[in-house]
Amino acid sequence: MEVGPSPTILMEVYVDRIFCNGCGTCIDLCSMGVFQMVNHKAEPLRPHLCVACFKCREFCPTQAITPRWIMRVS
């Protein structure tokens, strides 16, 4: 039997910097501390801490945040 690479499922958090207005709602709502302000825009500097509650996406007034599942094979 041959053993191949195992897939890893990760969470990726994307912020569209064009739509982000820098309101900080995502920073206030994220209990895991995923987001920080960088140049007056939200930036997911710690996406590996995301627990997929999707509050950031739900309450973002400009809908600039897109959390998504990705699969990597290593």
PDB file of N, CA, C and O in Angstrom:
ATOM      1  N   MET A   1       0.837  -1.173   0.000  1.00  0.00           N
ATOM      2  CA  MET A   1       0.000   0.000   0.000  1.00  0.00           C
ATOM      3  C   MET A   1       0.889   1.247   0.000  1.00  0.00           C
ATOM      4  O   MET A   1       1.837   1.353   0.778  1.00  0.00           O
ATOM      5  N   GLU A   2       0.568   2.165  -0.871  1.00  0.00           N
ATOM      6  CA  GLU A   2       1.336   3.388  -0.980  1.00  0.00           C
ATOM      7  C   GLU A   2       0.620   4.498  -0.220  1.00  0.00           C
ATOM      8  O   GLU A   2      -0.595   4.655  -0.339  1.00  0.00           O
ATOM      9  N   VAL A   3       1.367   5.257   0.551  1.00  0.00           N
ATOM     10  CA  VAL A   3       0.806   6.361   1.323  1.00  0.00           C
ATOM     11  C   VAL A   3       1.192   7.664   0.641  1.00  0.00           C
ATOM     12  O   VAL A   3       2.370   7.932   0.401  1.00  0.00           O
ATOM     13  N   GLY A   4       0.181   8.469   0.332  1.00  0.00           N
ATOM     14  CA  GLY A   4       0.425   9.740  -0.328  1.00  0.00           C
ATOM     15  C   GLY A   4       0.377  10.894   0.650  1.00  0.00           C
ATOM     16  O   GLY A   4       0.242  10.686   1.856  1.00  0.00           O
ATOM     17  N   PRO A   5       0.487  12.102   0.141  1.00  0.00           N
ATOM     18  CA  PRO A   5       0.436  13.265   1.009  1.00  0.00           C
ATOM     19  C   PRO A   5      -0.944  13.415   1.632  1.00  0.00           C
ATOM     20  O   PRO A   5      -1.955  13.062   1.025  1.00  0.00           O
ATOM     21  N   SER A   6      -0.974  13.939   2.840  1.00  0.00           N
ATOM     22  CA  SER A   6      -2.261  14.122   3.518  1.00  0.00           C
ATOM     23  C   SER A   6      -2.749  15.552   3.325  1.00  0.00           C
ATOM     24  O   SER A   6      -1.962  16.494   3.402  1.00  0.00           O
ATOM     25  N   PRO A   7      -4.044  15.716   3.073  1.00  0.00           N
ATOM     26  CA  PRO A   7      -4.592  17.066   2.910  1.00  0.00           C
ATOM     27  C   PRO A   7      -4.769  17.749   4.260  1.00  0.00           C
ATOM     28  O   PRO A   7      -5.046  17.099   5.267  1.00  0.00           O
ATOM     29  N   THR A   8      -4.609  19.049   4.264  1.00  0.00           N
ATOM     30  CA  THR A   8      -4.829  19.868   5.440  1.00  0.00           C
ATOM     31  C   THR A   8      -5.857  20.924   5.078  1.00  0.00           C
ATOM     32  O   THR A   8      -5.723  21.610   4.064  1.00  0.00           O
ATOM     33  N   ILE A   9      -6.877  21.054   5.902  1.00  0.00           N
ATOM     34  CA  ILE A   9      -7.906  22.062   5.656  1.00  0.00           C
ATOM     35  C   ILE A   9      -7.625  23.247   6.571  1.00  0.00           C
ATOM     36  O   ILE A   9      -7.518  23.100   7.789  1.00  0.00           O
ATOM     37  N   LEU A  10      -7.509  24.418   5.966  1.00  0.00           N
ATOM     38  CA  LEU A  10      -7.174  25.643   6.690  1.00  0.00           C
ATOM     39  C   LEU A  10      -8.220  26.711   6.428  1.00  0.00           C
ATOM     40  O   LEU A  10      -8.974  26.633   5.458  1.00  0.00           O
ATOM     41  N   MET A  11      -8.260  27.705   7.295  1.00  0.00           N
ATOM     42  CA  MET A  11      -9.130  28.854   7.108  1.00  0.00           C
ATOM     43  C   MET A  11      -8.289  30.004   6.571  1.00  0.00           C
ATOM     44  O   MET A  11      -7.220  30.307   7.101  1.00  0.00           O
ATOM     45  N   GLU A  12      -8.781  30.634   5.525  1.00  0.00           N
ATOM     46  CA  GLU A  12      -8.129  31.806   4.963  1.00  0.00           C
ATOM     47  C   GLU A  12      -9.094  32.977   5.102  1.00  0.00           C
ATOM     48  O   GLU A  12     -10.274  32.858   4.771  1.00  0.00           O
ATOM     49  N   VAL A  13      -8.604  34.084   5.581  1.00  0.00           N
ATOM     50  CA  VAL A  13      -9.438  35.274   5.753  1.00  0.00           C
ATOM     51  C   VAL A  13      -8.914  36.338   4.806  1.00  0.00           C
ATOM     52  O   VAL A  13      -7.748  36.727   4.877  1.00  0.00           O
ATOM     53  N   TYR A  14      -9.782  36.806   3.919  1.00  0.00           N
ATOM     54  CA  TYR A  14      -9.388  37.795   2.917  1.00  0.00           C
ATOM     55  C   TYR A  14     -10.148  39.098   3.171  1.00  0.00           C
ATOM     56  O   TYR A  14     -11.365  39.082   3.351  1.00  0.00           O
ATOM     57  N   VAL A  15      -9.441  40.210   3.185  1.00  0.00           N
ATOM     58  CA  VAL A  15     -10.062  41.531   3.309  1.00  0.00           C
ATOM     59  C   VAL A  15      -9.804  42.286   2.019  1.00  0.00           C
ATOM     60  O   VAL A  15      -8.654  42.494   1.632  1.00  0.00           O
ATOM     61  N   ASP A  16     -10.869  42.693   1.360  1.00  0.00           N
ATOM     62  CA  ASP A  16     -10.758  43.495   0.142  1.00  0.00           C
ATOM     63  C   ASP A  16     -10.449  44.930   0.563  1.00  0.00           C
ATOM     64  O   ASP A  16     -11.310  45.632   1.092  1.00  0.00           O
ATOM     65  N   ARG A  17      -9.218  45.351   0.322  1.00  0.00           N
ATOM     66  CA  ARG A  17      -8.776  46.665   0.785  1.00  0.00           C
ATOM     67  C   ARG A  17      -9.482  47.814   0.063  1.00  0.00           C
ATOM     68  O   ARG A  17      -9.474  48.945   0.549  1.00  0.00           O
ATOM     69  N   ILE A  18     -10.077  47.540  -1.062  1.00  0.00           N
ATOM     70  CA  ILE A  18     -10.841  48.589  -1.755  1.00  0.00           C
ATOM     71  C   ILE A  18     -12.136  48.870  -1.017  1.00  0.00           C
ATOM     72  O   ILE A  18     -12.533  50.027  -0.879  1.00  0.00           O
ATOM     73  N   PHE A  19     -12.802  47.818  -0.538  1.00  0.00           N
ATOM     74  CA  PHE A  19     -14.083  47.989   0.144  1.00  0.00           C
ATOM     75  C   PHE A  19     -13.944  48.297   1.633  1.00  0.00           C
ATOM     76  O   PHE A  19     -14.849  48.887   2.224  1.00  0.00           O
ATOM     77  N   CYS A  20     -12.839  47.911   2.243  1.00  0.00           N
ATOM     78  CA  CYS A  20     -12.657  48.141   3.681  1.00  0.00           C
ATOM     79  C   CYS A  20     -12.593  49.642   3.947  1.00  0.00           C
ATOM     80  O   CYS A  20     -11.801  50.364   3.342  1.00  0.00           O
ATOM     81  N   ASN A  21     -13.456  50.100   4.877  1.00  0.00           N
ATOM     82  CA  ASN A  21     -13.460  51.523   5.213  1.00  0.00           C
ATOM     83  C   ASN A  21     -12.720  51.815   6.516  1.00  0.00           C
ATOM     84  O   ASN A  21     -12.690  52.959   6.967  1.00  0.00           O
ATOM     85  N   GLY A  22     -12.120  50.784   7.126  1.00  0.00           N
ATOM     86  CA  GLY A  22     -11.333  50.983   8.335  1.00  0.00           C
ATOM     87  C   GLY A  22     -12.149  51.267   9.573  1.00  0.00           C
ATOM     88  O   GLY A  22     -11.654  51.908  10.500  1.00  0.00           O
ATOM     89  N   CYS A  23     -13.389  50.807   9.615  1.00  0.00           N
ATOM     90  CA  CYS A  23     -14.271  51.106  10.749  1.00  0.00           C
ATOM     91  C   CYS A  23     -13.868  50.359  12.017  1.00  0.00           C
ATOM     92  O   CYS A  23     -14.167  50.824  13.117  1.00  0.00           O
ATOM     93  N   GLY A  24     -13.199  49.216  11.893  1.00  0.00           N
ATOM     94  CA  GLY A  24     -12.742  48.465  13.048  1.00  0.00           C
ATOM     95  C   GLY A  24     -13.758  47.513  13.645  1.00  0.00           C
ATOM     96  O   GLY A  24     -13.512  46.940  14.707  1.00  0.00           O
ATOM     97  N   THR A  25     -14.894  47.332  12.988  1.00  0.00           N
ATOM     98  CA  THR A  25     -15.923  46.415  13.486  1.00  0.00           C
ATOM     99  C   THR A  25     -15.373  45.002  13.607  1.00  0.00           C
ATOM    100  O   THR A  25     -15.635  44.323  14.600  1.00  0.00           O
ATOM    101  N   CYS A  26     -14.629  44.556  12.632  1.00  0.00           N
ATOM    102  CA  CYS A  26     -14.060  43.202  12.664  1.00  0.00           C
ATOM    103  C   CYS A  26     -13.100  43.032  13.834  1.00  0.00           C
ATOM    104  O   CYS A  26     -13.053  41.969  14.453  1.00  0.00           O
ATOM    105  N   ILE A  27     -12.343  44.064  14.135  1.00  0.00           N
ATOM    106  CA  ILE A  27     -11.397  44.006  15.249  1.00  0.00           C
ATOM    107  C   ILE A  27     -12.152  43.892  16.573  1.00  0.00           C
ATOM    108  O   ILE A  27     -11.762  43.128  17.456  1.00  0.00           O
ATOM    109  N   ASP A  28     -13.234  44.659  16.703  1.00  0.00           N
ATOM    110  CA  ASP A  28     -14.034  44.619  17.929  1.00  0.00           C
ATOM    111  C   ASP A  28     -14.755  43.288  18.105  1.00  0.00           C
ATOM    112  O   ASP A  28     -14.883  42.803  19.229  1.00  0.00           O
ATOM    113  N   LEU A  29     -15.227  42.691  17.018  1.00  0.00           N
ATOM    114  CA  LEU A  29     -16.012  41.457  17.095  1.00  0.00           C
ATOM    115  C   LEU A  29     -15.173  40.193  17.198  1.00  0.00           C
ATOM    116  O   LEU A  29     -15.638  39.192  17.743  1.00  0.00           O
ATOM    117  N   CYS A  30     -13.963  40.216  16.695  1.00  0.00           N
ATOM    118  CA  CYS A  30     -13.149  38.999  16.646  1.00  0.00           C
ATOM    119  C   CYS A  30     -12.542  38.708  18.019  1.00  0.00           C
ATOM    120  O   CYS A  30     -11.635  39.406  18.474  1.00  0.00           O
ATOM    121  N   SER A  31     -13.054  37.676  18.660  1.00  0.00           N
ATOM    122  CA  SER A  31     -12.551  37.316  19.988  1.00  0.00           C
ATOM    123  C   SER A  31     -11.187  36.631  19.921  1.00  0.00           C
ATOM    124  O   SER A  31     -10.520  36.479  20.945  1.00  0.00           O
ATOM    125  N   MET A  32     -10.773  36.222  18.736  1.00  0.00           N
ATOM    126  CA  MET A  32      -9.492  35.530  18.581  1.00  0.00           C
ATOM    127  C   MET A  32      -8.346  36.475  18.203  1.00  0.00           C
ATOM    128  O   MET A  32      -7.190  36.052  18.182  1.00  0.00           O
ATOM    129  N   GLY A  33      -8.639  37.726  17.909  1.00  0.00           N
ATOM    130  CA  GLY A  33      -7.594  38.686  17.581  1.00  0.00           C
ATOM    131  C   GLY A  33      -6.964  38.484  16.226  1.00  0.00           C
ATOM    132  O   GLY A  33      -5.761  38.685  16.057  1.00  0.00           O
ATOM    133  N   VAL A  34      -7.765  38.088  15.261  1.00  0.00           N
ATOM    134  CA  VAL A  34      -7.249  37.833  13.914  1.00  0.00           C
ATOM    135  C   VAL A  34      -6.852  39.131  13.210  1.00  0.00           C
ATOM    136  O   VAL A  34      -5.872  39.158  12.465  1.00  0.00           O
ATOM    137  N   PHE A  35      -7.610  40.204  13.443  1.00  0.00           N
ATOM    138  CA  PHE A  35      -7.437  41.441  12.673  1.00  0.00           C
ATOM    139  C   PHE A  35      -6.670  42.512  13.441  1.00  0.00           C
ATOM    140  O   PHE A  35      -6.717  42.581  14.669  1.00  0.00           O
ATOM    141  N   GLN A  36      -5.955  43.352  12.671  1.00  0.00           N
ATOM    142  CA  GLN A  36      -5.326  44.562  13.180  1.00  0.00           C
ATOM    143  C   GLN A  36      -5.429  45.622  12.095  1.00  0.00           C
ATOM    144  O   GLN A  36      -5.593  45.307  10.916  1.00  0.00           O
ATOM    145  N   MET A  37      -5.331  46.884  12.505  1.00  0.00           N
ATOM    146  CA  MET A  37      -5.346  47.980  11.544  1.00  0.00           C
ATOM    147  C   MET A  37      -3.947  48.193  10.981  1.00  0.00           C
ATOM    148  O   MET A  37      -2.970  48.292  11.724  1.00  0.00           O
ATOM    149  N   VAL A  38      -3.869  48.260   9.663  1.00  0.00           N
ATOM    150  CA  VAL A  38      -2.626  48.562   8.966  1.00  0.00           C
ATOM    151  C   VAL A  38      -2.965  49.617   7.922  1.00  0.00           C
ATOM    152  O   VAL A  38      -3.738  49.359   6.999  1.00  0.00           O
ATOM    153  N   ASN A  39      -2.385  50.807   8.069  1.00  0.00           N
ATOM    154  CA  ASN A  39      -2.660  51.924   7.149  1.00  0.00           C
ATOM    155  C   ASN A  39      -4.153  52.201   7.034  1.00  0.00           C
ATOM    156  O   ASN A  39      -4.669  52.377   5.930  1.00  0.00           O
ATOM    157  N   HIS A  40      -4.845  52.240   8.160  1.00  0.00           N
ATOM    158  CA  HIS A  40      -6.275  52.560   8.248  1.00  0.00           C
ATOM    159  C   HIS A  40      -7.185  51.545   7.568  1.00  0.00           C
ATOM    160  O   HIS A  40      -8.316  51.868   7.206  1.00  0.00           O
ATOM    161  N   LYS A  41      -6.701  50.330   7.395  1.00  0.00           N
ATOM    162  CA  LYS A  41      -7.492  49.236   6.823  1.00  0.00           C
ATOM    163  C   LYS A  41      -7.312  48.004   7.706  1.00  0.00           C
ATOM    164  O   LYS A  41      -6.251  47.812   8.302  1.00  0.00           O
ATOM    165  N   ALA A  42      -8.349  47.172   7.790  1.00  0.00           N
ATOM    166  CA  ALA A  42      -8.252  45.930   8.555  1.00  0.00           C
ATOM    167  C   ALA A  42      -7.393  44.938   7.795  1.00  0.00           C
ATOM    168  O   ALA A  42      -7.498  44.804   6.576  1.00  0.00           O
ATOM    169  N   GLU A  43      -6.544  44.248   8.532  1.00  0.00           N
ATOM    170  CA  GLU A  43      -5.658  43.260   7.933  1.00  0.00           C
ATOM    171  C   GLU A  43      -5.690  41.998   8.803  1.00  0.00           C
ATOM    172  O   GLU A  43      -5.488  42.085  10.014  1.00  0.00           O
ATOM    173  N   PRO A  44      -5.942  40.822   8.200  1.00  0.00           N
ATOM    174  CA  PRO A  44      -5.949  39.580   8.982  1.00  0.00           C
ATOM    175  C   PRO A  44      -4.526  39.089   9.228  1.00  0.00           C
ATOM    176  O   PRO A  44      -4.027  38.229   8.501  1.00  0.00           O
ATOM    177  N   LEU A  45      -3.879  39.632  10.245  1.00  0.00           N
ATOM    178  CA  LEU A  45      -2.475  39.307  10.499  1.00  0.00           C
ATOM    179  C   LEU A  45      -2.290  37.958  11.184  1.00  0.00           C
ATOM    180  O   LEU A  45      -1.189  37.407  11.163  1.00  0.00           O
ATOM    181  N   ARG A  46      -3.349  37.411  11.794  1.00  0.00           N
ATOM    182  CA  ARG A  46      -3.261  36.104  12.450  1.00  0.00           C
ATOM    183  C   ARG A  46      -4.408  35.192  11.992  1.00  0.00           C
ATOM    184  O   ARG A  46      -5.212  34.763  12.820  1.00  0.00           O
ATOM    185  N   PRO A  47      -4.496  34.889  10.697  1.00  0.00           N
ATOM    186  CA  PRO A  47      -5.616  34.076  10.202  1.00  0.00           C
ATOM    187  C   PRO A  47      -5.612  32.659  10.745  1.00  0.00           C
ATOM    188  O   PRO A  47      -6.654  32.004  10.752  1.00  0.00           O
ATOM    189  N   HIS A  48      -4.462  32.168  11.200  1.00  0.00           N
ATOM    190  CA  HIS A  48      -4.386  30.815  11.749  1.00  0.00           C
ATOM    191  C   HIS A  48      -5.159  30.689  13.070  1.00  0.00           C
ATOM    192  O   HIS A  48      -5.419  29.575  13.525  1.00  0.00           O
ATOM    193  N   LEU A  49      -5.527  31.814  13.684  1.00  0.00           N
ATOM    194  CA  LEU A  49      -6.308  31.785  14.923  1.00  0.00           C
ATOM    195  C   LEU A  49      -7.816  31.768  14.669  1.00  0.00           C
ATOM    196  O   LEU A  49      -8.596  31.596  15.606  1.00  0.00           O
ATOM    197  N   CYS A  50      -8.224  31.940  13.441  1.00  0.00           N
ATOM    198  CA  CYS A  50      -9.647  32.007  13.094  1.00  0.00           C
ATOM    199  C   CYS A  50     -10.359  30.698  13.452  1.00  0.00           C
ATOM    200  O   CYS A  50      -9.879  29.607  13.143  1.00  0.00           O
ATOM    201  N   VAL A  51     -11.520  30.836  14.115  1.00  0.00           N
ATOM    202  CA  VAL A  51     -12.318  29.664  14.505  1.00  0.00           C
ATOM    203  C   VAL A  51     -13.591  29.556  13.660  1.00  0.00           C
ATOM    204  O   VAL A  51     -14.490  28.786  13.998  1.00  0.00           O
ATOM    205  N   ALA A  52     -13.674  30.299  12.597  1.00  0.00           N
ATOM    206  CA  ALA A  52     -14.775  30.238  11.628  1.00  0.00           C
ATOM    207  C   ALA A  52     -16.131  30.562  12.230  1.00  0.00           C
ATOM    208  O   ALA A  52     -17.116  29.880  11.945  1.00  0.00           O
ATOM    209  N   CYS A  53     -16.192  31.594  13.060  1.00  0.00           N
ATOM    210  CA  CYS A  53     -17.491  32.028  13.588  1.00  0.00           C
ATOM    211  C   CYS A  53     -18.212  32.917  12.573  1.00  0.00           C
ATOM    212  O   CYS A  53     -19.431  33.071  12.644  1.00  0.00           O
ATOM    213  N   PHE A  54     -17.479  33.493  11.644  1.00  0.00           N
ATOM    214  CA  PHE A  54     -17.983  34.330  10.547  1.00  0.00           C
ATOM    215  C   PHE A  54     -18.658  35.619  11.007  1.00  0.00           C
ATOM    216  O   PHE A  54     -19.409  36.222  10.239  1.00  0.00           O
ATOM    217  N   LYS A  55     -18.408  36.057  12.246  1.00  0.00           N
ATOM    218  CA  LYS A  55     -18.955  37.334  12.716  1.00  0.00           C
ATOM    219  C   LYS A  55     -18.380  38.489  11.907  1.00  0.00           C
ATOM    220  O   LYS A  55     -19.077  39.466  11.633  1.00  0.00           O
ATOM    221  N   CYS A  56     -17.120  38.379  11.528  1.00  0.00           N
ATOM    222  CA  CYS A  56     -16.486  39.452  10.753  1.00  0.00           C
ATOM    223  C   CYS A  56     -17.216  39.664   9.434  1.00  0.00           C
ATOM    224  O   CYS A  56     -17.477  40.799   9.036  1.00  0.00           O
ATOM    225  N   ARG A  57     -17.539  38.580   8.767  1.00  0.00           N
ATOM    226  CA  ARG A  57     -18.247  38.680   7.486  1.00  0.00           C
ATOM    227  C   ARG A  57     -19.671  39.175   7.688  1.00  0.00           C
ATOM    228  O   ARG A  57     -20.163  39.996   6.914  1.00  0.00           O
ATOM    229  N   GLU A  58     -20.325  38.683   8.715  1.00  0.00           N
ATOM    230  CA  GLU A  58     -21.737  39.010   8.950  1.00  0.00           C
ATOM    231  C   GLU A  58     -21.943  40.479   9.294  1.00  0.00           C
ATOM    232  O   GLU A  58     -22.919  41.082   8.848  1.00  0.00           O
ATOM    233  N   PHE A  59     -21.032  41.073  10.088  1.00  0.00           N
ATOM    234  CA  PHE A  59     -21.244  42.429  10.576  1.00  0.00           C
ATOM    235  C   PHE A  59     -20.412  43.494   9.878  1.00  0.00           C
ATOM    236  O   PHE A  59     -20.521  44.671  10.222  1.00  0.00           O
ATOM    237  N   CYS A  60     -19.590  43.120   8.916  1.00  0.00           N
ATOM    238  CA  CYS A  60     -18.814  44.113   8.170  1.00  0.00           C
ATOM    239  C   CYS A  60     -19.774  44.991   7.369  1.00  0.00           C
ATOM    240  O   CYS A  60     -20.495  44.482   6.511  1.00  0.00           O
ATOM    241  N   PRO A  61     -19.799  46.305   7.634  1.00  0.00           N
ATOM    242  CA  PRO A  61     -20.768  47.170   6.951  1.00  0.00           C
ATOM    243  C   PRO A  61     -20.546  47.281   5.442  1.00  0.00           C
ATOM    244  O   PRO A  61     -21.485  47.580   4.705  1.00  0.00           O
ATOM    245  N   THR A  62     -19.334  47.048   4.981  1.00  0.00           N
ATOM    246  CA  THR A  62     -19.064  47.141   3.543  1.00  0.00           C
ATOM    247  C   THR A  62     -18.892  45.771   2.897  1.00  0.00           C
ATOM    248  O   THR A  62     -18.622  45.679   1.699  1.00  0.00           O
ATOM    249  N   GLN A  63     -19.047  44.704   3.683  1.00  0.00           N
ATOM    250  CA  GLN A  63     -18.916  43.319   3.204  1.00  0.00           C
ATOM    251  C   GLN A  63     -17.566  43.091   2.512  1.00  0.00           C
ATOM    252  O   GLN A  63     -17.484  42.476   1.449  1.00  0.00           O
ATOM    253  N   ALA A  64     -16.513  43.608   3.154  1.00  0.00           N
ATOM    254  CA  ALA A  64     -15.171  43.511   2.593  1.00  0.00           C
ATOM    255  C   ALA A  64     -14.438  42.234   3.011  1.00  0.00           C
ATOM    256  O   ALA A  64     -13.352  41.954   2.502  1.00  0.00           O
ATOM    257  N   ILE A  65     -15.019  41.457   3.932  1.00  0.00           N
ATOM    258  CA  ILE A  65     -14.318  40.301   4.485  1.00  0.00           C
ATOM    259  C   ILE A  65     -14.895  39.007   3.938  1.00  0.00           C
ATOM    260  O   ILE A  65     -16.110  38.809   3.916  1.00  0.00           O
ATOM    261  N   THR A  66     -14.000  38.129   3.495  1.00  0.00           N
ATOM    262  CA  THR A  66     -14.409  36.828   2.976  1.00  0.00           C
ATOM    263  C   THR A  66     -13.565  35.744   3.624  1.00  0.00           C
ATOM    264  O   THR A  66     -12.428  35.515   3.213  1.00  0.00           O
ATOM    265  N   PRO A  67     -14.118  35.067   4.645  1.00  0.00           N
ATOM    266  CA  PRO A  67     -13.404  33.890   5.158  1.00  0.00           C
ATOM    267  C   PRO A  67     -13.726  32.702   4.264  1.00  0.00           C
ATOM    268  O   PRO A  67     -14.861  32.558   3.809  1.00  0.00           O
ATOM    269  N   ARG A  68     -12.752  31.860   4.013  1.00  0.00           N
ATOM    270  CA  ARG A  68     -12.997  30.699   3.151  1.00  0.00           C
ATOM    271  C   ARG A  68     -12.088  29.558   3.557  1.00  0.00           C
ATOM    272  O   ARG A  68     -10.985  29.750   4.069  1.00  0.00           O
ATOM    273  N   TRP A  69     -12.594  28.365   3.308  1.00  0.00           N
ATOM    274  CA  TRP A  69     -11.842  27.141   3.596  1.00  0.00           C
ATOM    275  C   TRP A  69     -10.942  26.847   2.412  1.00  0.00           C
ATOM    276  O   TRP A  69     -11.353  26.994   1.261  1.00  0.00           O
ATOM    277  N   ILE A  70      -9.709  26.431   2.691  1.00  0.00           N
ATOM    278  CA  ILE A  70      -8.809  26.017   1.627  1.00  0.00           C
ATOM    279  C   ILE A  70      -8.211  24.673   2.017  1.00  0.00           C
ATOM    280  O   ILE A  70      -8.032  24.391   3.202  1.00  0.00           O
ATOM    281  N   MET A  71      -7.907  23.857   1.041  1.00  0.00           N
ATOM    282  CA  MET A  71      -7.291  22.565   1.290  1.00  0.00           C
ATOM    283  C   MET A  71      -5.907  22.554   0.665  1.00  0.00           C
ATOM    284  O   MET A  71      -5.738  22.891  -0.507  1.00  0.00           O
ATOM    285  N   ARG A  72      -4.934  22.168   1.449  1.00  0.00           N
ATOM    286  CA  ARG A  72      -3.565  22.068   0.958  1.00  0.00           C
ATOM    287  C   ARG A  72      -3.099  20.634   1.106  1.00  0.00           C
ATOM    288  O   ARG A  72      -3.384  19.975   2.106  1.00  0.00           O
ATOM    289  N   VAL A  73      -2.397  20.167   0.124  1.00  0.00           N
ATOM    290  CA  VAL A  73      -1.820  18.833   0.172  1.00  0.00           C
ATOM    291  C   VAL A  73      -0.316  18.999   0.304  1.00  0.00           C
ATOM    292  O   VAL A  73       0.328  19.643  -0.523  1.00  0.00           O
ATOM    293  N   SER A  74       0.226  18.411   1.348  1.00  0.00           N
ATOM    294  CA  SER A  74       1.672  18.567   1.562  1.00  0.00           C
ATOM    295  C   SER A  74       2.368  17.234   1.505  1.00  0.00           C
ATOM    296  O   SER A  74       3.587  17.167   1.663  1.00  0.00           O
TER     297      SER A  74
END
